[in-house]
Amino acid sequence: MFLKIVKVAAILLFANFSIFSQSSKKGVETTAVPFLLLAPDSRAGGIGESGSGLADNSAAIFWNPAGIGFLRGSEVSFTHSNWLPQFNLDLFYEYFTFRMYLEEINGSVTSSLTYMNFGEFVRTGENDPTPLGKFKSFDLAWTLGYSTQLSEDWAIGTNFRLIHSRLSDKGAGQEQGKGVATSVSFDIAGMWRPGELNIPYVGNLGNKFSVGLNISNIGPEIYYIDQAQADPIPTNFRLGFAYEFFSDDFNSLVGTIDFSKLLVHRVDIDSVEIPGQPGVYQKVRKKRDKFYKAIFTSWFDQPFREELKEFVASMGLEYWYGQPQDFLFALRAGFFYEDPEYGNRKFMTLGAGIRYDIYGFDFSYITTSIFKGGENHPLSETLRFTILMGWGAPKREKNITLPRGI
């Protein structure tokens, strides 16, 4: 029974308020291990949860690992957030990142660890409320990656990820096995940061503009006890842009915008008459395309207008005051939008950060109260906190949008 309760709790905590589970007139689209889509770090969290076009610190492992190809030196960071605070539950996640440039391999080795804690649960019998013990539920992902700069303007990155989900240490009732699942996935990403980009009537945007693309969580379906009920992991497409509006010795302002879409095949649900029971129907979900096919078919499994609605848009501004390798102070603001038919998340983000010598601190804040009915939204008043340390990088790195942010 409690395995089912934990699954229901996970669906309620994520699916009702995000793109992790979507429905439309045509079919349904659900994914497992939705924690893989949570914006993990405070810096990008402060600019509307947009970062695939900026990607100039170790958190780029999540947003766009190719961005790390332009970086030198090393960096570690740690992020903590109490998730969905409106529920007053013991939900939190933690995110650790590491990157190191190695001249011998002409690139950076990267790694991250994501931990999502669902809290402690009391186990009972299937029809008996008598406590039989306690167990903890959590999701965990370990990522190992490599990023390299191909030329002055181009870089690529890739990640391999081990995913472990532990919802329950025992099955429910007569179920054999455990509510534990393990799978793998990988990411592929590219980044273009031109050193020269002359546009008529606009001027040279070299070293001010970047474009990033990342396809993350490409991998097989995951299941707990019943393989027939396996769900896909959240393969996600993300396209991002960053532009530095101005920069001088003490000030800079950068704008970012991201567009993302789940690459999970949407399937129809039909009502099928049960054999031997005339007039009695049950709902049956049609077969879903495998992940390697869904990367392509998920773009065309609905009318074009509906496909556009599936895109999530996020954008932000980041202002820095100070000098690199000295004291820096940042202010951030952003906006996140999801279509009402596909999750209906709308929120503003605020954030700030400091850098001193090799140390840094960032925080971000989500508010939904400015939108109708947003006062009691589960994401409202979510805070993220990040501490970081970076060392060994040149004072000014070439072809990097906002190098003072690393």
N, C-alpha and C positions, 0 to 999 in steps of 0.2 A: 504493500500500500504506500509506503513512504517513498519508494522510487517514483511512483506516479505523482505523489505530492511534490517532490522536488522538481520533476519535469514541468509540472504545471506552474510552479513558482517561477522557474526560469523563464517560461513563456510569458507569464504576466509581467515579469520585471523588464523584459526586453522587447518582446514582440509588439505589445500594445503601443509602444511609444517610439518605434524606430523602424528602419527598413529591414530589420532582422527577420520579420515575418510580414509578408505583404499579401493582399488579396485584391482581386479585381473581378470584373464581370466575366472575364474569360477563364481564369483559373486561379491556382494558388501557388505561392512561392514561399517555402520555408527553409531555414537553414539551422544547422546545429552550431554549437560553440560560438555564439554571437559575440563573445568577449573579444574575438579577433578583430572586430570592427570598431571597438572603442578607441576614440582619440586618446592616446596614452600620455602625452606630455603637456606641460603647462604652457609652454611658449606657443605652440600651434593652437592649443586650447583657447588662448587669449585672442587669437585672430580668427575667430569663427570656426575653428577646427579645419583650417586650410593650411597645407604645408607641402604639397607635392611639387609646387613650382619654386619654393624657397629652399627647403631641404639642405640647410648648411650647418647642421650640427648632428650629433650622434642619434637623435630621435628620427632622423631621416631613414633609419632602418625600417620604420613603420611607413612613413609618408612616401619616400622615394629613395631607395638605397643608392641609386645612381648619383645623387647629389654628393654623396660622400667621396665619390671619385675625384672631385675637385679639391678636396681637403687634404691637408698635411697635418702631421702631429698626432696626438692622442687625446682622447676624451672619455670620461665616464659620467653617467648621470643616474639619478634615482628619483622616481616620481611616486607620490602617494595620493590617493583620493578616496574619500568615503563616497560610495556611489549611491545614487537615488536617495538622497537624504530625507525626502518627504515621507518615505516608508518607515523611517526609524528602525531599520534593520541592520544587522551586522554584515553589511555588504561593503567591501572595499577592494580596490585593486592596487597593485604595485608594479612598477615598470623599471627595469634596470637595463642600461645600455652601455656598450663599450665599443670603441673604435681605435684602431692603431694603423698608421701608415708604415708600410714596410717597403723600402726602396728595392729590396731584392726581388719582390714580386710585382713591382710597379703598381701598387694599389694598396687598399686598406682592407684589413680583416675586421669584421664587425660581428657583434653578438648582442642579443637582448634576451631578457627573461620577463615574461608577463604572467602575473599571478592574479586570478580573480577569486576572491573568497565569498562563498555564499552563506557562510555561518554554520552553526551547529544545530542539528535536528535530533528530535527524540524518536526512536523507533518504537512502533507498536505492532500488535498483531493485525491481520487483515480485517477482522471484525471485532477486535478487542482493543480498547483504548489503554490497556495496562502498559506502562513503559517497559520496554525490553532492553533498553540501552540507548546510547547516543552515537552519532557519527557526524563527521564534518564533510562538507561538500565544497569542491573547488575546481577551477579550470586552470591549466598551466600550459604555457607555450615557450619553448626554447628555440631561438633563431640563431643561425650561423650564416654569415654572408661574406661576399667579396665585392668590392667596387673599384673601378679603375677609370682613369681618364684616357680616352682613345686619341684625342687631339686637343688642340687649344680650346675647342668649342663643345666637344662631345664627351660624355661619360656614360658608362653603363654600370648596372649593379644587379646582383642576384642574391637571393636568400634561400636557405633550406630551413624548414621548420618542423619540429617535433611537437605534436599536440597531445595533451593528456587531459581527459575530463573524468573527474571522479564525483559522480552525483550521489552514489550510495554504495556501501561496501557489501550489500546483500540485495538479492532480488526481492520482489514483493510477492507475498503469499506463496503459491506453488512455483513461481518463476525460478528457474535454475540459472546460476551465474551471478554476476555483480553488475551494478550500475556504473561500470567503469569502461572507458573507451580510449583508444589511442590511434592516432593517425599521423600523417605527414602531409606537408604541402611545400610549395616553393613560390617565389616571386621573381618576376623579371621587370626591369625598369630601365628607362633611358632619360637623359637630361641634356638639353641644349642651352648653353650659355655663351652666346656669341661675343667675341672680343670686338668685332666690327659688325654693325648692322645699320646701314644707311638707308633710311626710308625717305622718299621725296616729301618735301613740305613738313617733315617731322624732325629730321636730323639723324645723328648717329646715336643709336641706342645701345651701342657696345658696352659691355660690363654693367648694364643697367636692367637687362631684360633676361628672363629665363623661362623655359618651358619644360615641364616634366611629365612623364607618363609612367604609371606603375600598374601592373596587373598582379594582385596579391592573392595568396591563399589558393593557389591552383593545386588541387589534389582530390583524392577519392572520397567517397561518402564515408561517414562515420556512423557507427551503431553501438548500442550498449548491450542488450540481451538478445533482441530479435533482429537478425540481419535483414529480414524482410521489411522492417520499419526504419531502415537506414535513411538519414537525411544528408544532403550535401553540406560541405563546409562553405563559408561565405566568400567564394571567389569574387573579387571586387576590382572593377576598373576605376582608375582615378587619373584625371588630367588636370594639371595645375599650371598657373602662370604667376610670375612675380615681376614687379616693376619698381625700380627705385626712382621715385619722383624727384628727389634732390638729395645731394650729399655735399657736405663741406668738412672742414676739420673737426667740427663739433656736433653737427646735426645731420640726421638722415631720416628719410621717410620712405617706407616701402609698402606697396599694396599687393595683396595676394587674392587669388580666386581659384577655387577648385570645383570640379564637376566629377561626381562619382556615380557608379551604377553597379548593382549586383549582376554578376554573370552567372545566374542560376536559371535553368530552364523552367519556365512556367508550365504547369501541367493542368489539364482539364480534370474535373471531377464529374463523373456520370452516375446516374441512378440506375442500378442494375437489379432486375427481378431475381430474388433468391430462388434457386432451384427447389421445386417441391412445395413452394409457398406462393401460390398465385396471388398477385396483388400486393405482395410484400417486397419492398425495395430496400436496397442498402447502397450507400455511397461508396464508389470505388474510384481511387485515384489512378489515372493512367500512368504508364511507364514514363519515367523521367530520363532525359538524355544524360549520358555520362559526362563527367566534368570536362573532358577533353573535347567533347562535341558541344557542350553547353556554352563554352566560351564564344562560339559563333552563333548557335541557334538562339541564344537568349536575346540577341539583338532584333529578332524577327518573329518572336512568338506572340506578338500582339500588334494591333494596328499602330501605325507610326505615331499618331498623337498620344496613344497610351505609353509607347516606349519613351517619349520625351518626358512624360510625367514621372517616370521612374528615376530620372536623374535628380540627385541631391546637389544643391548649390551652397557653397560656403565662401565667405570672403572676409577680408580684414585689413587693417592698417597697423603698422608698427613704426613707432617713432623712437629713435635713439638720440641721447645727448651724451657727449663725452668723447674720449679718444680711445682707439684700440690700444690694448696692452696697458691701459690705465683704468680709471674709474668710468663706468658707463651706466646709464640709467635708461630704462625703456618703458614706454606706455603703449598699450595695445587695446584694440577694440575690434569686434567682428560681428557677423550676422550669419545665421545658419537657417536654411529653408528646405523643407521637404513637402511635397505635394500632399494636400489633405487626404487624397485617396490612397496614399502609399506611406502612411506613418504619421504625417501631420506634425512633425517636429518643427517648431519655430522658436528660436531664442537668440538673444544677444549675448555676447561674451565680452568680458573686460579682463585686462591683465596688466602685469607690470613685471619688471625684472631688473636686476643689477648684475654687473660684472666688475670684479676687482682682482687685478693680477690674474691668477689662473682659476679663480673661483667664481661661481655664479649662483644666482637664486632666481626662480621664476614662480609666479602663481597666476592662476586664472579663475574666473568666476562666471557662472552661467545664470542668467536671469530670464524668466519667461513672463514675469508679471506685467510687462508692457503690452502683452497680447491678450485678447479677450479669452477669459477662462484660464489664463496661465498661472494664476496665483497658486494653485494647488498641483501644478504639473510636477511629476516625479523628478524631472531634471532640475527644477528650480533650486537655486542656491547651492549647486554643486561646485565644490572647490577642488583645485588640483595644486599640488606643491611639488616643485622640482629643485633639487640641488645638483650642481655639476662642477666638474673640474676638468680643465683642458690645458694641455701643455705641449711644447715642442713644435708649434706651428710658426711659420714665418710671420713677420709683423703685418704684411699685406699680401694676401694671396691673390693670384691672377684669375680673372674671369669668375669671380664669386659675387653674387648679389648680396649685398650687405655683409661684408666679412666681419664687421664689428659684432655680429650676433653670435659668433661661435666661441 
